[in-house]
Amino acid sequence: MTATDRSIELINAAAQAAADKLAHDIIAYDVSDVLSITDAFLLASAPNDRQVKSIVDEIEERLTKELGAKPVRREGDREARWVLLDYVDIVVHVQHSEERVFYALERLWKDCPQLELPADAVATRGKAAEYAAAQSASGDGELS
């Protein structure tokens, strides 16, 4: 079983929305062979809570306006460290960079096929490491 066309359409729209809000390290996995509850996961991160919220809001707005899709569940809003948007066909995880490193969801899903994403989303890969290096070089050292 592979992700449906609808799931891929949702993933691409969500990935583009995340990229437009400067998310880091956007990646998507086809989890349809290992999970029966959803077809695909989208992972994205941001260096601070405010940006996590902004990315989540943009994804939700874009999927509602462009594709008529509303999440059946939204979790993690209060802390904005890890926000989950469940669209049934797909699940979107937007994490603070520190949570992304700590929980390492990529390790859990590494055996699942990666889905092709828009060029803007692919270009975000490695941005978290670049941001951390820049923070370190500036002497700030703290990821806020």
SVG drawing of the C-alpha trace seen along z (x, -y; Angstrom):
<svg xmlns="http://www.w3.org/2000/svg" viewBox="-13 -37 45 39">
<polyline fill="none" stroke="black" stroke-width="0.4" points="0.0,0.0 1.2,-3.5 0.1,-6.9 -3.0,-8.1 -3.0,-10.9 -5.0,-13.0 -2.3,-12.4 0.5,-13.4 -1.5,-16.5 -1.9,-17.4 1.7,-16.7 3.0,-18.9 0.7,-21.8 1.7,-21.5 5.4,-21.3 5.2,-24.4 3.4,-26.3 6.0,-25.3 8.8,-26.3 7.1,-29.7 7.3,-30.3 11.0,-29.4 10.7,-26.0 13.9,-23.9 14.5,-20.4 11.2,-19.6 10.8,-15.9 7.9,-13.5 7.5,-9.8 5.1,-7.4 4.0,-5.4 1.1,-3.6 2.8,-0.2 3.5,-0.3 0.5,-2.2 -3.1,-1.8 -4.2,-5.1 -2.5,-7.5 -0.7,-7.5 2.1,-10.0 4.0,-12.1 5.4,-15.5 8.2,-16.7 9.4,-20.3 11.1,-22.3 11.8,-25.9 14.3,-27.5 11.7,-29.2 8.1,-28.7 6.7,-31.7 7.9,-30.4 6.5,-26.9 3.1,-28.5 3.5,-30.6 4.3,-27.5 1.4,-25.5 -1.0,-28.4 0.1,-28.7 -0.2,-25.0 -3.6,-24.9 -4.8,-28.0 -3.3,-26.9 -4.8,-23.3 -8.2,-24.7 -8.3,-27.4 -6.7,-25.5 -7.8,-21.9 -10.8,-22.2 -9.0,-20.1 -9.3,-20.8 -7.4,-18.9 -9.5,-16.5 -7.1,-17.1 -4.5,-19.7 -2.2,-19.1 0.6,-20.9 -0.5,-24.5 0.0,-25.7 3.7,-25.1 4.4,-25.2 7.3,-22.9 5.8,-20.1 2.5,-20.8 0.7,-17.9 -1.9,-18.4 -3.9,-15.3 -5.7,-15.3 -6.4,-11.6 -4.7,-11.0 -1.6,-12.8 -0.1,-13.9 2.0,-17.0 4.6,-17.4 6.1,-20.8 8.7,-20.8 11.0,-23.2 14.5,-22.4 15.5,-21.0 12.6,-18.6 13.4,-17.5 16.9,-16.5 15.8,-14.9 12.9,-12.8 14.6,-12.1 11.4,-10.9 13.5,-10.4 15.1,-7.4 11.7,-5.8 10.6,-6.2 13.9,-5.8 12.9,-2.5 9.8,-4.2 10.0,-5.7 10.5,-9.5 8.0,-11.4 9.1,-13.9 8.5,-17.5 8.4,-20.9 11.9,-22.3 11.4,-25.1 10.8,-22.4 13.8,-20.3 16.0,-23.4 15.3,-23.7 17.3,-20.6 20.3,-21.3 18.9,-24.7 18.7,-23.8 22.4,-22.9 23.2,-26.2 21.1,-28.1 22.8,-26.4 26.2,-27.1 25.4,-30.8 24.1,-31.1 27.2,-29.5 29.5,-31.7 27.7,-34.8 28.3,-33.9 24.6,-33.6 24.9,-29.8 21.3,-29.6 18.6,-28.4 15.5,-30.4"/>
</svg>
